[in-house]
Amino acid sequence: MGKKILKVVVGIIGVIVLLFGSLFVMVKAGVDVSSVIKMMNSSQDKAKRPSPPATASGSINGANITVEYSQPAKNGREVFGKLIPYGEVWRTGANEATEITVSKDVMVAGQPLKAGRYQLFTIPTADKWTIIFNSKLGQWGAFFYDPKSDVLKVEVPSSASNDTVLERLILQVETAPMSGLSIMWDKTKVFVPITAP
């Protein structure tokens, strides 16, 4: 009986490895796998995930900005520098890579970004973050992140609070006193200036 269970478990693991290995090869070959990932996720009730879906939206001088992401929880862990390692590309959330849609051309931290849909990746460090707008849509996590698809990379400072601790990641489109995107979790806050002409 034990050998049969072991064979079944090994078979399931083999199928999983084969599936993700095939996806990895297709992504490296430049094949768009977003429809496959969407199909895999369509059977899930995303609201029941440990990191539920969330949306941030707002309008900056006529530019409508929508950010779709998943909200991981702190759960007593040290987040930045531990759970999210410094110096590594992060999906800016959980589950699927965070997606940002901009309805018209904007300036991000003084650099131009054309209207469109992008995956929003970040590289956190202790005192500054690199914010990345990547054109390859439908990515899961940052496992298949390809810098060749980067459209814009900017650096912004990060700040830490000694008083406020946020249990879940929050992204928010800000319009006052400055316009931009706030990324907040644990004790860390990052503000990405965004203006529209």
WOFENRA-V950490 format. One record per pair of residues at least 24 apart in sequence whose C-alpha atoms are under 8 Angstrom apart, sorted by the first residue. I is the first residue (numbers start at 1). J is the second residue. D is the distance in Angstrom with one decimal. If there is no record, write none. Layout:
BEGIN
<<I/J/D> <I/J/D>>
END
This chain:
BEGIN
<<24/144/7.0> <27/144/6.8> <28/144/7.8> <33/138/7.2> <33/139/8.0> <34/137/6.7> <34/138/4.2> <34/139/6.5> <35/138/7.5> <37/138/7.0> <37/139/7.7> <37/140/7.4> <38/138/7.5> <51/94/6.4> <51/95/7.5> <56/171/6.1> <56/172/5.3> <56/173/6.2> <57/172/7.1> <57/173/5.8> <58/173/5.5> <58/174/7.3> <58/175/7.8> <59/173/7.9> <59/175/7.6> <60/175/6.3> <60/179/6.6> <60/180/7.9> <60/194/7.8> <60/195/6.6> <60/196/6.4> <61/195/7.5> <61/196/5.7> <61/197/7.3> <62/104/8.0> <62/196/7.4> <63/102/6.6> <63/103/5.4> <63/104/5.3> <63/105/7.5> <63/106/7.4> <63/196/6.4> <64/101/7.9> <64/102/5.9> <64/103/5.2> <64/104/7.4> <65/100/7.1> <65/101/5.6> <65/102/4.8> <65/103/6.6> <65/173/7.4> <66/100/5.7> <66/101/5.2> <66/102/6.8> <67/98/7.1> <67/99/5.7> <67/100/4.4> <67/101/6.4> <67/171/7.7> <68/98/5.8> <68/99/5.3> <68/100/6.4> <69/93/6.0> <69/94/7.2> <69/96/7.5> <69/97/7.1> <69/98/4.6> <69/99/6.6> <70/94/5.1> <70/95/6.5> <70/96/7.5> <70/98/7.3> <71/168/5.8> <71/169/5.1> <71/170/7.0> <72/168/5.7> <72/169/6.0> <73/167/5.5> <73/168/4.5> <73/169/6.8> <74/166/7.8> <74/167/5.1> <74/168/6.2> <74/186/6.7> <75/167/7.1> <78/186/7.9> <79/185/8.0> <79/186/6.6> <80/124/7.5> <80/125/8.0> <80/126/7.9> <80/188/8.0> <81/125/7.4> <81/126/7.5> <85/124/7.6> <86/123/7.1> <86/124/5.3> <86/125/4.7> <86/126/7.1> <87/123/5.6> <87/124/5.9> <87/125/5.7> <88/123/5.4> <88/124/7.1> <89/121/6.5> <89/122/5.7> <89/123/4.7> <89/124/7.7> <89/142/6.7> <90/121/5.7> <90/122/5.3> <90/123/6.0> <90/124/7.8> <90/141/7.5> <90/142/6.1> <91/120/6.9> <91/121/5.0> <91/122/6.7> <91/141/5.2> <91/142/5.3> <92/120/6.7> <92/121/5.7> <92/122/6.0> <93/169/7.1> <94/141/6.8> <95/140/6.3> <95/141/5.8> <96/138/7.4> <96/139/6.1> <96/140/4.2> <96/141/5.1> <97/121/7.4> <97/138/7.4> <97/139/5.6> <97/140/5.4> <97/141/4.7> <97/142/6.6> <99/137/7.8> <104/196/8.0> <105/196/6.9> <106/194/6.7> <106/195/5.7> <106/196/4.6> <106/197/7.0> <107/194/5.6> <107/195/5.2> <107/196/6.2> <108/154/7.6> <108/192/7.0> <108/193/5.8> <108/194/4.6> <108/195/6.7> <109/154/6.7> <109/155/7.8> <109/156/7.5> <109/192/6.4> <109/193/5.0> <109/194/6.3> <110/193/7.9> <110/194/7.9> <111/152/7.9> <111/154/7.7> <113/151/7.8> <113/152/6.9> <126/158/7.4> <127/157/5.9> <127/158/5.2> <127/159/6.9> <128/155/6.7> <128/156/5.5> <128/157/4.1> <128/158/4.9> <129/155/5.6> <129/156/5.5> <129/157/6.2> <129/158/6.5> <129/190/7.6> <130/154/5.6> <130/155/4.4> <130/156/6.5> <131/155/6.1> <131/156/7.5> <131/192/8.0> <156/190/7.3> <156/191/7.1> <156/192/6.4> <157/190/6.6> <157/191/7.5> <158/188/6.9> <158/189/5.9> <158/190/4.7> <158/191/7.3> <159/188/5.8> <159/189/5.4> <159/190/6.5> <160/187/5.3> <160/188/4.6> <160/189/6.3> <161/187/5.0> <161/188/6.5> <161/189/7.9> <162/187/6.8> <163/187/7.8>>
END
